[in-house]
Amino acid sequence: MSTTTLAVWHYDTAMGAAAGEVRLKDLQQQGAVRVVDTITVTWVPGAEEPHLGHLLRHGAASIARASMLGALVGSLLDQRQSARAAKDFATADAIRDQIKAAGIEVEDTPTGASWSLR
């Protein structure tokens, strides 16, 4: 029987997070787990912004709309759009600021909001 699980791991250091990535890759290679999608966010103390990584794919372009990150950003943009439609601009601006703080640039276009990694 197969079970789908969303796991979030928090490490106190960037080295701990890197070791966790290595362990996850090892478990996948051994067939102990099947990884569908994995996003890593590493924010080193003193850095101005986090580093986003993708365990299964390489390059920022691969962390896009078909990934977990895409689903999360899409959900936030839907919430932001609902707030804008309700003329709750303080909430809409706060959501945009949260997205931007995570290293994601939002652009409003006539056909809706689009996003990209900074």
QUIPE-V989929 format. One line per field, one symbol per residue. psi: psi as a letter, one per 20 degrees, with the letter a starting at -180 (. if undefined). burial: b if it has 24 or more other ideal C-beta (glycine too) atoms within 12 Angstrom, else e. A space follows every 10 residues. Layout:
psi->???
burial->???
This chain:
psi->ppppqppppp qiqhhggghg gggggghghi jhqopgqppq opoppiqhrr pprohhrqqh himbhjrggg gggggghggg hggghjkmhg gghggghggh hjkppppprh jaqrqqp.
burial->eeeeeeeeee eeeeeebeeb beebeeeeee eeeebebbbb bbeeeeeeee ebbbbeeeee eebbeebbbb ebbbebbeeb eeeeeeeeee ebeebbeebe ebbbebeeee eebebebe
